[in-house]
Amino acid sequence: MAIKTVCSTVIALTILATPALADNHTQEEKPVEEVAGQELGQLSCTIDGGWGLLLGSSKEATCDFEGKDGTVVTYTGSLSRIGIDIGKTEEAFMTWAVFSKDDFEMNDEALLGYYEGLSAEANLGIGLGANALIGGTNKNIGLQPLSAQGSSGLNLAVGLASLQLDKVVATPAE
């Protein structure tokens, strides 16, 4: 029961702290209610299992982005962590809602790039985790966890996360 409480608290704090990581490139501050944005679709990733190396880890990832129009683009990359990362995990699954500014133009290469943010995961047999990330071209893409990361193993990881995405292939909507 304590693990569930810790996981829930860490995930909530990760989600709430994400806006503090965004770089502000504008001269004028706008109240939150005036900043418009759009949901571009969902990014679902399969993250390889592996060992946490005490102060960090890096694991390969394969991700499918499904846009609002049904187009699917597959990316490969890696999810890295710096911070406490102790133990071993099996293959994990994570889904993010993908957001950007209203004037952002979506294309097959829109999600390419480097993302960074906060990460938390705890496993004792089965486990939960979340990675709230900001990045992409000019740091204008936000990856908001849609559901807790599903994984298994014996692991504790809390710290900063980075996700590097490289395009593989685009599949047109049917």
Stockholm file with secondary structure:
# STOCKHOLM 1.0

chainA/1-174         MAIKTVCSTVIALTILATPALADNHTQEEKPVEEVAGQELGQLSCTIDGGWGLLLGSSKEATCDFEGKDGTVVTYTGSLSRIGIDIGKTEEAFMTWAVFSKDDFEMNDEALLGYYEGLSAEANLGIGLGANALIGGTNKNIGLQPLSAQGSSGLNLAVGLASLQLDKVVATPAE
#=GR chainA/1-174 SS CHHHHHHHHHHHHHHHHGGGGSCCCCSSCCCGGGCCEEEEEEEEEEECCEEEEEEEEEEEEEEEEEETTSCEEEEEEEEEEEEEEEEEECCEEEEEEEEEETTCCCCTTTTCEEEEEEEEEEEEEEEEEEEEEEESGGGCEEEEESSCEEEEEEEEEEEEEEEEEEEEEEECCC
#=GC SS_cons         CHHHHHHHHHHHHHHHHGGGGSCCCCSSCCCGGGCCEEEEEEEEEEECCEEEEEEEEEEEEEEEEEETTSCEEEEEEEEEEEEEEEEEECCEEEEEEEEEETTCCCCTTTTCEEEEEEEEEEEEEEEEEEEEEEESGGGCEEEEESSCEEEEEEEEEEEEEEEEEEEEEEECCC
//
